[in-house]
Amino acid sequence: MFSGYAFGGIMTPLLAMALLQHIGFRGMLAIGSLPVVTVVPLIFFLLPESPAFLRVRRRIAEAEKVENDYGLAHASPAPVAAAAEPCREAKKGRLATMFSGVTALATLLFCLVGISGQTLVYGLNTWMPQLMILADYSLASSLSFLLTVNLEFS
């Protein structure tokens, strides 16, 4: 996911420098939607289910075909009786387990770091060009700087 985001962060300023004056922001939005419109249907129709998912659904023949097609190790059938009995932590609930005991601090810090990182990336890519324009830089300069920042982060 993050490599795709970096690729988009690099391609956006390049395309904007070349096309923004000719097609406007609506044209840029249309170009930005093309990967979603094309890739999501391809993934839906071409990406196989995981063998583990197929085995749990008792679709063993399909699971073995996927394993053979992709050279995956054959997994042993999932023990249904063991999977049906929830462990002690699962009885308590997933969220309660994550936010209690030794894992509570780690969970909170992980969430904080994740939110801070995403805020940094989205903030830079969304607001930096506009703030630079407001500071009397040209559109080309602000897009060039955005390109540089994304090349540095990728």
KEPAMI-198109 format. One line per field, with one value per residue (C-alpha): residue number from 1; chain; x, y, z. Coordinates in pm, 1 decimal. Layout:
N
num: c(NUM;...)
chaine: c(A;...)
X: c(X;...)
Y: c(Y;...)
Z: c(Z;...)
END
This chain:
154
num: c(1;2;3;4;5;6;7;8;9;10;11;12;13;14;15;16;17;18;19;20;21;22;23;24;25;26;27;28;29;30;31;32;33;34;35;36;37;38;39;40;41;42;43;44;45;46;47;48;49;50;51;52;53;54;55;56;57;58;59;60;61;62;63;64;65;66;67;68;69;70;71;72;73;74;75;76;77;78;79;80;81;82;83;84;85;86;87;88;89;90;91;92;93;94;95;96;97;98;99;100;101;102;103;104;105;106;107;108;109;110;111;112;113;114;115;116;117;118;119;120;121;122;123;124;125;126;127;128;129;130;131;132;133;134;135;136;137;138;139;140;141;142;143;144;145;146;147;148;149;150;151;152;153;154)
chaine: c(A;A;A;A;A;A;A;A;A;A;A;A;A;A;A;A;A;A;A;A;A;A;A;A;A;A;A;A;A;A;A;A;A;A;A;A;A;A;A;A;A;A;A;A;A;A;A;A;A;A;A;A;A;A;A;A;A;A;A;A;A;A;A;A;A;A;A;A;A;A;A;A;A;A;A;A;A;A;A;A;A;A;A;A;A;A;A;A;A;A;A;A;A;A;A;A;A;A;A;A;A;A;A;A;A;A;A;A;A;A;A;A;A;A;A;A;A;A;A;A;A;A;A;A;A;A;A;A;A;A;A;A;A;A;A;A;A;A;A;A;A;A;A;A;A;A;A;A;A;A;A;A;A;A)
X: c(0.0;270.6;470.2;157.9;107.3;467.9;425.4;112.8;292.1;563.7;335.8;90.8;332.6;485.0;144.1;30.4;335.0;265.4;-115.2;-273.2;-281.5;-439.8;-700.2;-758.3;-814.2;-1118.3;-904.7;-641.7;-912.5;-1024.1;-667.0;-635.8;-944.9;-816.8;-608.5;-904.6;-1143.4;-904.2;-713.4;-997.1;-1197.5;-878.7;-798.6;-1154.4;-1156.9;-792.4;-664.1;-739.3;-862.8;-600.6;-568.1;-630.9;-963.6;-1064.3;-977.6;-1182.8;-1475.4;-1409.5;-1316.8;-1013.1;-979.1;-966.8;-714.0;-487.3;-517.3;-408.9;-120.0;-7.9;-46.9;162.1;410.2;289.4;352.1;54.6;-100.5;-250.6;-627.0;-733.7;-843.4;-1210.1;-1257.1;-965.5;-1079.8;-1429.7;-1306.6;-1211.8;-904.4;-918.2;-815.3;-1077.4;-1350.2;-1251.7;-1279.3;-1016.4;-1025.3;-1025.1;-722.0;-536.4;-599.5;-527.1;-219.1;119.1;-15.6;-204.2;90.7;222.2;-122.1;-163.7;185.6;136.4;-189.0;-26.9;267.7;37.7;-189.1;107.4;273.3;-41.0;-108.3;244.8;221.2;-128.7;-57.4;255.3;97.5;-229.7;-137.7;224.8;170.1;-111.9;87.6;382.6;158.3;24.8;389.6;436.6;604.6;494.4;278.6;570.1;800.5;551.5;490.1;864.6;913.7;628.3;794.6;1125.8;964.1;791.1;1111.2;1288.4;1022.8;999.8)
Y: c(0.0;246.1;187.6;266.3;581.5;688.7;616.2;832.8;1104.8;1111.5;1086.3;1354.3;1650.0;1526.7;1503.8;1831.5;2017.0;1881.9;1883.1;2108.5;2421.8;2228.3;2009.0;2183.1;2023.0;1823.2;1652.8;1577.2;1425.6;1208.3;1087.3;1021.0;800.6;581.8;346.9;278.4;226.4;-10.0;-191.1;-275.5;-476.2;-653.7;-749.9;-867.2;-1094.0;-1207.5;-1236.3;-1579.5;-1640.4;-1750.3;-2124.2;-2080.2;-1903.8;-2172.6;-2452.6;-2295.4;-2280.0;-2650.4;-2576.0;-2804.9;-2868.8;-2493.5;-2441.1;-2712.9;-2563.9;-2219.6;-2377.0;-2569.4;-2270.3;-2041.5;-2295.6;-2259.4;-2517.6;-2742.8;-2654.4;-2924.7;-2906.5;-2666.8;-2849.8;-2763.2;-2868.4;-2656.8;-2358.4;-2384.5;-2352.3;-1990.1;-1931.7;-1746.9;-1413.2;-1442.4;-1488.7;-1154.2;-983.5;-869.0;-501.7;-572.7;-798.7;-534.0;-260.1;-455.5;-581.3;-569.6;-487.9;-172.0;66.6;-92.3;-69.2;297.4;388.9;197.2;384.8;718.7;655.9;538.6;841.3;1080.6;925.9;942.1;1300.2;1396.1;1230.7;1353.7;1698.2;1743.2;1618.0;1802.3;2137.4;2205.6;2313.7;2549.3;2697.9;2755.3;2934.2;3151.9;3230.9;3370.0;3064.9;2969.3;2664.2;2499.2;2558.9;2420.5;2110.9;2061.4;2077.1;1829.6;1596.0;1628.7;1553.4;1243.3;1120.9;1163.7;967.8;681.1)
Z: c(0.0;96.0;-223.0;-423.8;-222.5;-288.3;-659.2;-665.7;-470.9;-736.5;-1040.6;-924.3;-932.8;-1259.3;-1425.9;-1269.4;-1402.9;-1750.3;-1766.3;-1502.4;-1719.8;-2006.9;-1833.9;-1499.3;-1162.6;-1280.5;-1542.6;-1279.8;-1056.0;-1348.9;-1401.6;-1028.2;-1036.0;-1321.9;-1102.6;-875.1;-1165.1;-1344.0;-1068.5;-828.7;-1086.6;-1198.4;-839.7;-782.8;-1087.5;-1110.0;-752.6;-608.0;-255.6;-5.2;46.8;420.5;351.2;101.7;346.9;625.3;380.1;303.1;-58.6;-42.8;-418.3;-490.4;-209.7;-352.1;-702.5;-576.0;-383.4;-692.8;-927.0;-706.0;-567.7;-211.1;55.3;109.7;441.8;650.8;686.7;958.8;1271.0;1289.4;1652.9;1774.3;1569.5;1713.0;2072.5;2144.2;2355.9;2686.8;2528.9;2255.2;2516.8;2665.7;2327.4;2081.8;2174.3;2546.1;2498.7;2297.5;2552.2;2869.9;3047.6;2881.1;2536.1;2636.3;2613.9;2294.8;2133.0;2227.8;2106.5;1781.4;1718.6;1800.8;1568.4;1288.0;1315.0;1335.4;1030.7;820.6;930.4;826.5;484.3;402.8;542.3;334.3;13.4;56.2;204.5;115.9;-249.1;-150.6;138.6;-92.6;-343.2;-60.9;25.3;-330.7;-486.0;-835.0;-897.4;-1078.7;-781.8;-531.3;-745.3;-791.6;-416.6;-363.5;-612.8;-427.2;-92.3;-229.4;-393.9;-59.5;133.1;-116.3)
END
